[in-house]
Amino acid sequence: MTVIGTVGLPGSGKGEAANVAREHDIPVVTMGDVIRQECRDRGLDPAEHHGRIAQALREENGPDAIAQRSLPMIRDHLADHDTVLVDGLRSGVELDTFEAAFGDDFVLVSIEAPFEVRRDRLAERGRDRTDEDGESLRERDERERGFGMDDAMDRADVVIDNTDTLAAFREQIETLLAEGPAAVSEVQG
């Protein structure tokens, strides 16, 4: 059993890593889906209230609230699969929750790219100036960092530098999924 978590700032490539996992029939638990569902449960449009509800969940239920809500989904997938990818950790506290739940079977992968590269990627998706909450990329970065993302990124087991081509990034993710974190570390350094 392996649970692979991804962490990274907006536009770094977490969603693409999740796409690669899905293409290989590896279930993906997207922590953002927990927030989107909570928005709907509160009668709010996820496209407009995502950031605010993410903050509210953490304030109401503790800094690992979203990780806690993800655990049952991960365990459900592990009943039928050897590997699950968890898309979008935001903090060291969430990392602590997953490490406590899965021990050495949990691997954290930090997907990293410079601001300019991420900005250009988001521009290509039509999200260069503001996202669904009206936040700029710099504001989103600061909000994510405010959750403790830097701590999680610093503690990652594997760092994938996503500044090369999309094909090269996808190959690194495929190597990670097929051969494990040590194979990616060997490829990178």
C-alpha positions, -999 to +999 in steps of 0.1 A: +000+000+000+012+035-009-004+068-004+013+096-024+005+131-015+013+161-036+020+197-025+028+227-045+018+263-052-010+271-078+001+262-113+030+240-102+015+208-118-004+190-091-035+187-113-014+172-141+001+147-117-034+137-107-043+133-144-014+110-149-025+089-119-060+086-132-047+076-166-030+047-148-062+037-129-048+051-096-075+067-076-071+103-068-085+121-037-085+158-044-085+178-012-100+207-031-131+185-038-137+184+000-138+222+000-160+224-031-185+199-015-185+220+017-193+251-004-223+232-020-234+220+015-235+256+027-254+267-004-224+286-018-209+286-053-175+268-051-162+290-079-168+321-058-162+309-023-134+282-024-107+302-006-130+316+020-145+281+028-111+265+030-101+290+057-135+286+075-132+248+076-097+252+092-109+278+117-140+258+126-125+223+128-088+228+132-059+232+107-061+195+096-099+196+090-096+190+052-071+162+057-093+145+083-123+147+059-101+131+032-090+101+053-122+080+048-121+085+010-085+074+009-092+043+030-122+034+008-099+035-023-072+015-005-097-013-001-095-020-038-062-004-049-025-006-038-019+031-045-039+063-040-028+098-049-038+127-026-039+159-046-032+191-028-018+191+007-015+226+021+004+223+054+027+205+077-003+199+100-020+180+071+012+161+065+013+151+101-023+138+098-014+116+068+018+104+083+000+094+115-027+076+095-004+058+070+031+058+085+059+048+062+033+041+035+028+078+030+051+097+006+049+134+001+060+148-033+066+186-037+060+198-072+078+231-077+081+257-104+091+294-103+064+321-101+068+332-137+064+297-151+033+291-129+019+325-140+024+317-176+007+283-172-023+298-155-024+325-183-026+297-208-056+284-189-072+318-190-066+324-153-037+348-155-051+378-136-074+363-110-088+330-101-124+320-093-123+339-061-109+371-077-075+365-062-043+372-081-016+345-082+005+363-056-025+365-033-032+328-038+004+320-031+003+340+001-030+324+012-015+289+006+016+298+024-005+311+053-019+276+057+017+263+062+025+251+027+062+260+029+065+237+059+050+208+040+071+215+009+103+216+030+094+182+045+087+165+012+102+131+005+106+139-031+109+172-050+100+173-087+112+204-105+085+211-131+102+236-153+108+213-183+083+202-209+049+187-201+061+154-215+092+154-192+070+162-162+045+134-170+074+110-174+087+118-139+052+112-125+049+079-144+082+069-130+071+078-095+039+058-098+055+028-114+088+026-096+084+046-064+100+078-050+136+065-051+134+061-089+124+098-092+152+109-069+177+089-090+163+105-122+167+140-108+199+138-091 
